[in-house]
Amino acid sequence: MTPLLRPVQPAEAGALYELLLQLGESDGVKEIRTTLASLQTHLFGDTPAAHPHWVMAGDDVAGFSIHSWKWGPFTGTRDLYMQALYIRPRFRRQGLAGRAMAALARIALAAGGTRMEWFTVRDKAMARGFYDALGAQDASHMAIRRLQGEALARLAGSR
């Protein structure tokens, strides 16, 4: 039997890139700056920044997940950070996303992790309902902060 999650191989980077563009469109991302070259460098280079997996439905690629690791300063453990989970429309409502999340949870626990974290688009009620049903909770005590573009460059050159 084909495993539900299968590591994406470097030769499959183009197919992953195409699905990444589909995810961006689905999430309403206005500008996708990721290129195939940057994906190849950062996911399949000498020091991968994240780990991509295909979500399989038998022998068919149903979607993908990408995760990386973060260190929890108060737990003292590695925690799994899910960068992306995407199931292609024709494979949705078959339980694949839930099974993929369970597989990622097993990866987290096997690495000694104590939690998984990810971002969700606020106005995607179906996704939020799905994650709620898994038992996920909003980290309401946290706020996402971001420096980018001119603000990032200004800070980098300021001190």
N, C-alpha and C positions, 0 to 999 in steps of 0.2 A: 504494500500500500504506500502511496506517495505521502510523505509528511506534509502537514498543512503549511508549515513555513519552510522554505528552502532558500539558502543564501543566494543572493543575486551574484552571478559571476561577472567578471570584468567585461567579457565579450557581450553581455546582455545590457550594458549601460545604456545603449540607445533605446531599447524597449522600456527601461525604467524611466528614462528622461521623458518619453512620450506620455507615460502614465502620470508622471509628476506634473506635466502640463495640464492633463485632464483634472487632476486634483486642484490645481490652482484655479482653473476655470470654475470648477464646482464650488470652491470656497469664495469666489468673487474677487480673487487677487487681481488687482489692476495692472501691476507690473511684476513680471517674473524675470529676475536678473540671472538666475541660474542658467548656465550653459552646459551643453554636453561635456565640454572640456573641463569645466569646474567640477562637475559631478564625477568625472573620471578621476580627477586629481584628489578630491576630498573624500571620496568613498572607496576608491580602489588604489590609491597611491601607497607610498611607504608607511605613512602614519594615518590610517583612516580616521576621519572625524566622527563617523557614524557607521552603523551596520545595517545594510538593506537586506530585506528578505522578500521573496515572492510569497503571496498568499495563494495557495494552490487549491483548486477544486478538481480533484483527480489529477489528470495530466494538463489541465488548463490553468493558465495564470489568471487568477480572479482579481488580483490586486497586489498591493505591496505594503510593507511596513518598513519604517526606518527608525532605529533607536540609537541612542548614545548613552553614555554614563555620566553621572554627576556625583559628586561626593557630598554627603550630608554632614555638615559641620556639627550638628547636634545629635546625630545618630551614629556618626563615626563609620558609616557604611557607604558602599556604592549604591546609588539608586538609579533605576532605569528611567531615562527620559525618552518618551515616545515622540519622535519628531513628526512622524506622519503615519497615518493608517488610511488606506484608500481601497475600496472595493468597487470594481467596475459595475455600472448600473445593472447589467444583465445577470450579475451574480449576487445582487443584494437580496435580503430577506430569506437567506438560506442558512443563517447561523454562522457564516464564515467570519464575520467581524468579531463576534463573541469568542469563537474558537481561536482566532488570531490573538485576541487580548489574553486569553488563558495561556497560550503558548508563550507570549511575552512575559506574563507573570511567572511562568516556570523558569524562563531565562533569568529573570531578576532574582528569584529565590536561589537558583543554582549558583549565582555569583555572590551570594551572601547579602543581597539587597533587602531592604525593608519596605520599599515602596516603589510605585510607578507614578510618574507625573507626566502631564501633557497639557497643551492649550487646546481650547475649543473655540470655534467661532460663536459668539454670543447669540446671534439670531438664527442659528441652526437648531431649531427645537427638536428635530428628530434625533440628531446626534447627541444632544444634551440628555434627552430621554433615554437613549441607549446606554450612555455612560452612567446615568443615575440608576438604571436597572441592574448594572453590574455592581453597584455599591459605592461608586466613586462619589467623592464629595468635593464641592467647591472649596478652594483654599481662600475663604472669604477674608481672612486676616492678612492676605497678601495682595499686592498690586503689582502688575507688570510695569516695569520701567524700562525705557529704551533710549539709548543714545545712538544716533546715526547721522550720516552725512556731515553737514557743516558743524553741527554741535559736537560730534565725535572728534572731528579734526581740530576744532577749537580747543577742546579739553586736552587732547593729546599734545598740543603745542603750547599749553598755558603754563606749565610748571617746570 
